[in-house]
Structures are given as C-alpha cells and as structure tokens.
Amino acid sequence: SGIIFASAGDAKTALEFFRSARNASESPILLTAEAWCLLTLGQYEEAIQISRKALELYPFVPETMLAIVEAHHCLGNTAEAHQWLERVRTQAPDNFTAKYLAAKWKKRSRNKKHLN
C-alpha cells in the first residue's frame, strides 16, 4: 500500500498508489496522503491544490492544513504559511505539529532579531 512505501521513504511509488486508490474513491485522507507525497517530491504548488481539494470535501483536517503550511513555507510564502498555521492552532489547539512549528518559527524569528 501507499503508506508502506511512504514510510520506507519511497514517495514516488507511494504517490502512484494513493492516486490509483483515489481513482476508485476520492477521500480527504487519500488526498492528504497524496499532498504529503508531493511535498516530499518538491511539488509544492500541486500539494497546495490537492490539499485544497481535500478541504473542499472535509473542511477541517489538521494534517491537510499542515500540508498547506509546509508547502507555503517551502515556497517562501511566509505570511501565507503563518495564516494557515494559525488556522490550525485555532481549530486544533492541542495539535503537536502546529505547536512545534509555531515554537520553531518564533525561535527563528527571535534569533534573526539578535543577529541584526
């Protein structure tokens, strides 16, 4: 299955599995898995598109929104990444990944201020 390949670090094969499964039944879970594979492969714009499609089916999946956060971050769209991160933190305040990213970015921001 796609999860096994993704766990083994083979995002390209995992992506093929998720896409073939999605052809049978489109679900936010499969779309989110596909988006994370796309992120791993550096296909950030497509990851955003797939994630948005997942959110149309089910508007609140923190992992889907975090894929959008990561894609925007990788594209250098810092403001957009922060907006999506705050959305996750508002809707899922106990989400570990959102807390981690917020703390990491806050620390990075403080370090940049000390260097200037």
Buried (B, 14 or more C-beta within 10 A) or exposed (E): EBEEBBEEEBBEBBBBBBBEBBEEEEBBBBBBBBBBBBBBBEBBEBBBBBBBBBBEBEEEBBBBBBBBBBBBBEBEBEEBBBEBBEBBBEBBEEBEBBBEBBEEBEEEEEEEEEEE
